[in-house]
Amino acid sequence: MALAQEDIEFIKVHIGDWLTEQSLGKPPALYEIKLRERMVRVEEELKH
């Protein structure tokens, strides 16, 4: 099933808001833990 052009435009317009809602909807402690885990993974990749 392919997306119609109007569907793609709708997604482009709203994706920023959706991502913000997802990030802000999580408890701050959980968000911070996930952020730290991602930072560690990036650091490990940079070492290699």
C-alpha positions in Angstrom: 0.0 0.0 0.0 1.6 3.2 -1.1 1.0 6.5 0.6 -0.7 9.3 -1.4 1.2 12.6 -1.7 -1.3 14.3 0.7 -0.5 11.6 3.3 3.2 12.3 2.9 2.6 16.0 3.3 0.5 15.5 6.4 3.2 13.4 8.0 5.9 16.0 7.2 3.8 18.7 8.8 3.1 16.8 12.0 6.1 14.6 12.6 8.0 17.2 14.6 5.0 17.6 17.0 4.6 13.8 17.3 8.3 13.3 18.2 8.1 16.1 20.8 5.0 14.6 22.4 6.7 11.2 22.6 9.9 12.6 24.2 8.0 14.8 26.6 5.5 12.2 27.5 8.1 10.0 29.1 9.1 10.5 32.7 12.2 12.7 32.9 14.3 10.1 34.7 13.5 7.4 32.1 14.3 9.9 29.3 17.6 10.8 30.9 18.6 7.1 31.3 17.9 6.4 27.7 19.8 9.5 26.6 22.8 8.4 28.7 22.7 4.9 27.2 22.7 6.4 23.7 25.6 8.7 24.6 27.6 5.7 25.9 26.9 3.8 22.6 28.1 6.8 20.6 31.2 7.1 22.6 31.9 3.4 22.2 31.5 3.6 18.5 33.8 6.6 18.3 36.5 4.7 20.2 36.4 2.0 17.5 
